């Protein structure tokens, strides 16, 4: 059958052991027998190289494991994508996707907090100018703006489930309905 008796000796020694190994892992006796046959064919293809292996048992097990892995890869369910799906996937940064939530949370703040955030943060009014326009000290504007931002941040965490990264930047959120 084979011109290399070393292959037949190894095969006779480990065939039943390999069969049990494969049957245990794939739970299908017919598939296990098919995979076992593949292992034998690969050993035969090795020819003289198989005879000089230090550990033929380990080699046979490695080939059996690889055959199992290959089988699982082939059987893995794949879902066909419809042709009408755009090839380009638009990735929206979390901070930009958050804009709708920002508008809603701003509306939930007190008029004073909303006004100072809109003026200084959204409309780029300098804090000093805001202080002059409203007859306030600069220190008072800075303090009010800091408190308003903190209230907004707390509300964003609750209302939109905003998560921040290590640097304090928006990492993710769940949009409100």
C-alpha positions as CSV (number, residue, x, y, z in Angstrom):
1,X,0.0,0.0,0.0
2,X,2.7,2.5,1.0
3,X,6.3,2.3,0.1
4,X,7.0,3.8,3.5
5,X,6.4,1.3,6.3
6,X,7.0,3.9,8.9
7,X,3.8,5.7,7.9
8,X,1.8,2.4,8.3
9,X,3.4,1.7,11.6
10,X,2.5,5.1,13.0
11,X,-0.9,4.9,11.5
12,X,-1.7,1.6,13.0
13,X,-0.4,2.8,16.4
14,X,-2.4,6.1,16.5
15,X,-5.4,5.6,14.2
16,X,-8.0,4.7,16.9
17,X,-6.6,7.4,19.2
18,X,-6.9,10.1,16.5
19,X,-10.4,8.9,15.6
20,X,-11.6,9.3,19.2
21,X,-9.9,12.7,19.4
22,X,-11.8,13.9,16.2
23,X,-15.1,12.3,17.2
24,X,-15.0,13.9,20.6
25,X,-14.4,17.4,19.1
26,X,-16.7,17.4,16.2
27,X,-19.6,15.3,17.6
28,X,-20.2,13.8,14.1
29,X,-18.8,10.3,13.5
30,X,-18.9,10.6,9.7
31,X,-17.2,14.0,9.6
32,X,-14.6,12.6,12.1
33,X,-13.9,9.7,9.8
34,X,-13.6,12.0,6.8
35,X,-11.1,14.2,8.7
36,X,-9.2,11.1,9.8
37,X,-8.9,10.1,6.2
38,X,-7.5,13.6,5.3
39,X,-4.9,13.2,8.0
40,X,-3.8,9.8,6.6
41,X,-3.6,11.3,3.1
42,X,-1.4,14.1,4.3
43,X,0.9,11.7,6.1
44,X,1.2,9.7,2.9
45,X,2.0,12.8,0.9
46,X,4.9,13.5,3.4
47,X,6.6,10.3,2.3
48,X,10.2,10.1,3.4
49,X,9.8,13.3,5.4
50,X,7.3,11.6,7.7
51,X,9.8,8.9,8.5
52,X,12.3,11.3,9.8
53,X,9.9,13.1,12.2
54,X,11.0,13.2,15.8
55,X,7.5,12.7,17.0
56,X,5.0,11.3,14.4
57,X,2.2,11.2,17.0
58,X,2.5,14.9,17.6
59,X,2.6,15.6,13.9
60,X,-0.5,13.5,13.3
61,X,-2.4,15.4,16.1
62,X,-1.4,18.7,14.8
63,X,-2.6,17.8,11.3
64,X,-5.9,16.6,12.8
65,X,-6.3,19.8,14.8
66,X,-5.7,21.9,11.6
67,X,-8.2,19.8,9.7
68,X,-10.8,20.5,12.4
69,X,-10.1,24.2,12.3
70,X,-10.3,24.3,8.5
71,X,-13.7,22.4,8.7
72,X,-15.1,24.9,11.2
73,X,-13.9,27.8,9.0
74,X,-15.7,26.4,6.0
75,X,-18.9,25.7,8.0
76,X,-19.0,29.1,9.6
77,X,-22.2,30.9,8.6
78,X,-21.7,33.7,6.2
79,X,-24.3,36.3,5.5
80,X,-24.6,37.6,2.0
81,X,-24.8,41.3,1.8
82,X,-27.4,42.9,-0.4
83,X,-26.1,44.6,-3.5
84,X,-27.9,47.9,-2.6
85,X,-25.9,48.5,0.5
86,X,-23.4,51.3,0.1
87,X,-19.8,50.3,0.0
88,X,-18.8,53.2,2.0
89,X,-19.7,53.1,5.7
90,X,-20.0,56.5,7.2
91,X,-18.3,56.6,10.6
92,X,-19.6,59.4,12.8
93,X,-17.4,60.5,15.6
94,X,-19.3,60.1,19.0
95,X,-19.0,63.9,19.6
96,X,-20.8,64.7,16.4
97,X,-23.5,62.1,16.9
98,X,-24.2,63.7,20.2
99,X,-25.3,67.0,18.8
100,X,-29.1,66.2,19.0
101,X,-28.7,65.3,22.6
102,X,-26.8,68.5,23.3
103,X,-29.7,70.5,22.0
104,X,-32.2,68.6,24.2
105,X,-30.1,68.8,27.3
106,X,-29.5,72.5,26.8
107,X,-33.3,73.0,26.7
108,X,-33.5,71.2,30.1
109,X,-31.1,73.6,31.8
110,X,-32.1,76.7,33.6
111,X,-32.4,79.8,31.4
112,X,-29.3,81.3,33.1
113,X,-27.2,78.2,32.6
114,X,-28.4,77.8,29.0
115,X,-27.7,81.4,28.1
116,X,-24.1,81.5,29.4
117,X,-23.3,78.1,27.7
118,X,-24.8,79.2,24.4
119,X,-23.1,82.6,24.5
120,X,-19.6,81.6,25.6
121,X,-19.3,78.0,24.4
122,X,-21.5,77.8,21.3
123,X,-21.3,81.4,20.0
124,X,-17.7,82.1,21.0
125,X,-18.5,85.2,23.0
126,X,-15.5,86.1,25.1
127,X,-16.1,85.7,28.9
128,X,-14.9,89.3,29.4
129,X,-17.4,90.6,26.8
130,X,-20.2,88.5,28.4
131,X,-19.3,90.0,31.8
132,X,-19.5,93.6,30.4
133,X,-22.8,93.0,28.5
134,X,-24.4,91.6,31.7
135,X,-22.9,93.9,34.2
136,X,-20.9,91.1,36.0
137,X,-17.4,90.7,37.2
138,X,-15.2,88.4,35.1
139,X,-14.7,86.1,38.1
140,X,-18.5,85.7,38.4
141,X,-18.8,84.8,34.7
142,X,-16.1,82.2,35.0
143,X,-17.7,80.7,38.1
144,X,-21.2,80.6,36.5
145,X,-19.9,79.1,33.3
146,X,-18.0,76.4,35.2
147,X,-21.1,75.5,37.2
148,X,-23.3,75.5,34.1
149,X,-20.9,73.3,32.2
150,X,-20.8,70.8,35.2
151,X,-24.6,70.8,35.3
152,X,-24.8,70.1,31.6
153,X,-22.1,67.4,31.9
154,X,-24.1,65.6,34.7
155,X,-27.3,65.9,32.7
156,X,-25.6,64.5,29.6
157,X,-24.4,61.5,31.5
158,X,-27.9,60.8,32.8
159,X,-30.1,61.8,29.9
160,X,-27.9,60.5,27.0
161,X,-25.7,58.0,28.9
162,X,-22.6,59.7,27.7
163,X,-19.3,57.9,28.5
164,X,-16.0,59.7,28.6
165,X,-12.6,58.4,27.9
166,X,-9.4,58.8,30.0
167,X,-8.9,62.3,28.6
168,X,-12.4,63.4,29.5
169,X,-13.5,63.4,25.8
170,X,-16.8,61.9,24.7
171,X,-16.3,58.2,23.8
172,X,-19.8,57.0,23.4
173,X,-23.5,57.7,24.1
174,X,-26.9,56.3,23.7
175,X,-29.2,58.7,21.8
176,X,-32.5,59.6,23.5
177,X,-35.7,58.8,21.8
